[in-house]
């Protein structure tokens, strides 16, 4: 789930930014989502909707890019946005144990612009190649009375044999395998934007790497984790999680356990920069961002070692214990 494009209150002089203060209340968002699901009826699956089609499941996931679009708009660079849109959908299917196979996009614009559409299209093509999916269609809607600038979302379809879908529930004693993120991905940008623009422009050099701008660092595209599916399917994977909106509390989507994280991947410098510029607490950072780890899976220890050996950059980052949905990481106790 991406962060909503909610209008933030004036927090320029505030101390210690929080996601809610900048316009996105995760608890309220979750409550609204549960209300929608309750009104629409039951859904099969957590990260993806599953449809029984005989000996397989057809899976569907839908998502957008969120307020990362506002960074792209500020510097007029939409070249990576299509990758983000693909990633946010494909990664959710992968977390369910489903292979993404096809994608359709929906681009809503205030005013059509050929150059912008071409950049977004090129990003979608690049993302499709990374995810191994076919771009099978899309829709562009011109709605000046509804849209300011543009918004893009997509739907990804996938297929999985019924015995290949992950059960979705971790077990006490499982090892947790993690894969690093590429940076901020497409979550928490409402907080990140508010923090970094207090004293800087997007076109300023990024202090940790002056060869790129702050905008370029924020626009680093979301990693697509296609390579994790085969080794996780070959193992006895119990559950997986794509670390998106809600940060590390996403692990509780694998069940009401205690997740003891002992060796998380190092957070990229962009997170240190956002935290310092916004005076954001450690807890708020871990509740909002992936903080360096973008995908995790829970599976027996013996299988975990096999998965790590089969993956270029995976490692065991912790373990699953009896508990009630708490994530222990870097001295923090995060309740879901």
C-alpha positions in Angstrom: 0.0 0.0 0.0 1.4 3.4 -1.0 1.2 6.5 1.0 -1.8 8.7 0.2 -1.6 12.1 -1.4 -3.0 13.9 1.6 -2.5 17.6 2.2 -0.1 18.2 5.1 -0.5 20.8 7.8 2.2 23.4 8.1 4.8 21.6 10.1 7.8 23.7 9.0 8.7 24.8 12.5 7.5 21.5 14.2 10.0 19.3 16.0 10.0 15.6 15.4 8.0 15.0 12.3 5.6 12.0 12.2 3.9 10.4 9.3 0.5 11.3 10.7 1.5 15.0 11.1 2.5 15.2 7.5 -0.9 14.0 6.3 -0.8 10.2 6.4 -2.3 8.4 9.4 -1.5 4.7 9.0 -4.0 3.6 11.6 -6.8 5.6 9.9 -5.8 4.2 6.6 -5.9 0.6 7.8 -9.3 1.2 9.4 -10.6 2.7 6.2 -9.2 -0.3 4.2 -10.9 -2.8 6.6 -14.2 -0.9 6.2 -14.0 -1.2 2.5 -13.2 -4.9 2.6 -16.0 -5.4 5.1 -18.5 -3.6 2.9 -17.4 -5.3 -0.3 -17.2 -8.8 1.1 -14.5 -11.4 1.9 -11.3 -11.5 -0.1 -9.2 -14.6 -0.6 -5.5 -13.8 0.1 -3.6 -11.1 1.9 -1.1 -9.6 -0.6 -3.1 -10.6 -3.6 -6.7 -11.6 -4.4 -6.9 -15.3 -5.3 -9.4 -16.8 -7.7 -9.7 -20.6 -8.0 -9.5 -21.6 -11.6 -9.1 -25.4 -11.2 -5.7 -26.6 -10.5 -4.3 -23.1 -10.3 -5.0 -19.8 -8.6 -5.3 -16.6 -10.7 -4.0 -13.8 -8.5 -4.6 -10.1 -8.8 -2.9 -7.2 -7.1 -3.4 -3.4 -7.6 -1.4 -0.4 -6.4 0.0 2.9 -7.4 3.1 5.0 -6.7 1.8 7.5 -4.1 3.3 10.9 -3.5 6.6 9.9 -5.0 4.9 11.4 -8.0 5.2 14.8 -6.5 9.0 14.5 -6.4 9.0 13.5 -10.0 6.7 16.4 -10.8 8.9 18.9 -8.9 11.9 18.0 -11.1 10.0 17.0 -14.2 11.5 13.5 -14.3 9.1 10.6 -14.7 11.6 8.2 -16.1 11.5 5.7 -13.2 7.9 6.0 -12.0 6.7 3.2 -14.2 9.2 0.8 -12.5 7.8 1.8 -9.2 4.3 1.1 -10.3 5.3 -2.3 -11.6 7.3 -3.1 -8.5 4.5 -2.3 -6.0 2.2 -4.7 -7.7 4.6 -7.5 -8.7 6.2 -7.7 -5.3 2.8 -8.2 -3.6 2.2 -11.2 -5.9 5.7 -12.6 -5.1 4.9 -12.3 -1.4 2.0 -14.6 -1.9 4.1 -17.1 -3.8 2.6 -16.2 -7.1 4.4 -15.6 -10.4 3.5 -12.3 -12.0 2.5 -12.8 -15.7 0.6 -9.7 -17.0 0.1 -6.0 -16.2 -2.3 -3.2 -17.1 -1.8 0.4 -16.2 -4.2 3.3 -15.6 -2.8 6.8 -16.1 -5.1 9.7 -15.1 -3.9 13.2 -16.1 -5.0 16.8 -15.8 -3.5 17.6 -19.2 -2.0 15.1 -21.7 1.7 15.5 -22.3 3.5 13.4 -24.9 6.9 13.6 -23.3 5.7 12.7 -19.8 3.7 9.7 -21.2 6.7 8.5 -23.1 8.9 8.6 -19.9 6.3 6.7 -17.9 5.8 4.2 -20.7 9.6 3.5 -20.9 9.6 3.0 -17.1 6.7 0.5 -17.3 8.6 -1.4 -20.1 11.7 -1.5 -18.0 9.8 -2.7 -14.9 8.0 -5.4 -17.0 11.3 -6.7 -18.2 12.6 -6.9 -14.6 9.4 -8.6 -13.4 9.2 -10.9 -16.3 5.6 -9.9 -17.2 3.7 -8.9 -20.3 2.3 -5.4 -20.7 -1.1 -6.3 -22.1 -2.9 -2.9 -22.1 -3.8 0.2 -20.2 -5.9 3.3 -20.1 -5.2 7.0 -20.1 -8.0 9.3 -18.8 -7.9 13.1 -19.1 -9.8 14.5 -16.2 -8.9 18.2 -15.5 -11.8 18.6 -13.1 -10.6 15.7 -10.9 -6.8 15.3 -11.3 -4.1 17.8 -10.5 -1.0 16.8 -12.4 -1.2 13.1 -12.8 -1.7 9.8 -11.1 -0.7 6.3 -12.1 -1.8 2.9 -10.9 -1.8 -0.6 -12.2 -3.0 -4.1 -11.8 -0.8 -7.2 -12.0 -2.1 -10.7 -12.7 -0.3 -13.8 -11.7 -0.7 -17.6 -11.8 0.4 -20.2 -9.3 -0.3 -23.9 -8.8 -2.4 -24.4 -5.7 0.4 -26.1 -3.8 2.9 -23.3 -4.6 1.1 -20.5 -2.9 2.6 -19.7 0.5 0.4 -20.6 3.4 0.8 -17.1 4.7 1.3 -18.0 8.4 4.8 -18.2 9.9 5.6 -20.7 12.6 7.5 -20.2 15.9 11.0 -21.3 15.4 11.2 -20.2 11.7 14.2 -18.3 10.5 13.6 -14.9 8.8 15.4 -14.4 5.5 15.7 -10.9 4.2 16.7 -9.1 1.0 18.0 -5.5 0.9 15.9 -2.7 -0.6 17.1 -0.2 -3.2 16.3 2.8 -1.0 13.0 4.5 0.0 11.0 2.5 -2.5 7.4 4.0 -2.9 6.4 4.4 0.7 6.7 7.2 3.2 7.3 9.9 0.6 4.9 12.2 2.3 7.1 12.2 5.4 10.3 12.2 3.4 9.3 15.1 1.2 8.3 17.2 4.2 11.5 16.4 6.0 14.0 17.1 3.2 12.4 20.3 1.9 12.6 22.0 5.2 16.0 23.4 4.4 16.8 22.0 0.9 15.6 22.0 -2.7 15.1 18.8 -4.6 17.8 19.9 -7.0 20.4 20.3 -4.2 23.3 17.8 -4.2 22.5 14.8 -1.9 25.0 15.4 1.0 26.0 11.7 1.2 26.7 11.5 -2.6 27.1 15.0 -4.2 27.1 13.3 -7.7 23.3 13.0 -7.5 20.6 15.3 -6.4 18.2 14.8 -3.5 15.4 14.2 -6.0 17.4 11.6 -7.8 18.1 9.7 -4.6 14.4 9.8 -3.6 13.4 8.6 -7.1 15.6 5.5 -7.0 13.1 2.9 -8.3 11.6 0.3 -6.1 13.4 -3.1 -6.3 11.5 -5.9 -8.0 12.2 -9.2 -6.2 11.4 -11.6 -9.0 14.5 -13.7 -8.3 13.2 -14.7 -4.8 10.3 -16.8 -6.1 12.1 -19.9 -7.3 14.3 -20.5 -4.2 11.3 -19.8 -1.9 9.1 -22.2 -3.8 11.8 -24.9 -3.7 11.9 -24.5 0.1 9.1 -25.0 2.7 8.3 -21.3 2.8 5.6 -20.5 5.3 5.0 -16.8 4.7 6.6 -13.8 3.1 6.2 -10.0 3.3 6.9 -7.1 1.0 8.0 -4.3 3.4 5.9 -1.4 2.2 3.5 1.1 4.0 3.8 0.6 7.7 7.5 -0.3 7.5 8.6 -3.1 9.7 5.1 -3.7 11.2 4.4 -5.4 7.9 6.0 -8.5 9.3 2.9 -9.0 11.5 1.1 -9.8 8.2 2.8 -13.2 8.5 1.0 -13.9 11.7 0.7 -12.8 15.4 4.2 -13.7 16.5 7.2 -11.9 17.8 9.7 -11.2 15.1 13.2 -10.9 16.5 15.4 -9.0 14.0 19.1 -9.5 14.8 20.9 -8.7 11.5 18.8 -6.3 9.4 20.4 -4.8 6.3 22.0 -1.4 6.8 19.8 1.5 6.1 20.9 3.5 3.1 22.1 7.1 3.7 18.8 8.5 2.4 17.1 7.3 5.6 19.7 9.0 7.8 19.2 12.2 5.8 15.4 12.1 6.1 15.6 11.4 9.8 18.1 14.2 10.5 16.3 16.8 8.4 12.9 16.0 9.9 14.1 15.2 13.5 12.2 11.9 13.1 12.4 9.3 15.9 13.9 5.8 15.3 10.5 4.3 16.0 8.7 6.5 13.5 11.3 5.7 10.9 10.9 2.0 11.3 7.1 2.3 11.3 7.2 4.2 8.0 10.1 3.0 5.9 11.8 -0.3 5.0 15.1 1.0 6.5 17.2 -1.0 4.2 15.3 -4.4 4.0 12.6 -4.6 1.3 11.4 -8.3 1.4 11.4 -11.0 4.0 10.3 -14.7 4.3 9.7 -17.0 7.2 10.8 -20.7 6.8 12.5 -23.5 8.7 16.1 -22.9 9.5 17.4 -25.7 7.3 15.5 -24.3 4.3 16.6 -20.8 5.1 20.2 -21.7 4.6 19.4 -23.3 1.3 17.5 -20.1 0.2 20.5 -17.9 1.2 22.9 -20.1 -0.7 20.7 -19.8 -3.8 20.3 -16.0 -3.6 23.0 -13.4 -4.4 22.2 -11.0 -1.6 19.9 -12.7 0.9 20.8 -13.5 4.5 19.1 -14.7 7.7 18.1 -11.6 9.5 16.2 -12.9 12.5 13.8 -15.5 13.9 10.1 -16.0 14.6 9.1 -16.5 18.2 5.8 -16.9 20.1 4.3 -13.5 20.6 1.5 -11.2 19.6 2.6 -9.2 16.5 5.6 -7.4 17.9 8.7 -6.6 15.9 12.0 -6.2 17.8 14.6 -4.4 15.8 17.6 -2.2 16.7 16.5 -1.8 20.3 12.9 -1.0 19.4 9.7 -2.8 20.1 7.1 -2.2 17.4 3.6 -3.3 18.0 1.5 -3.9 14.9 
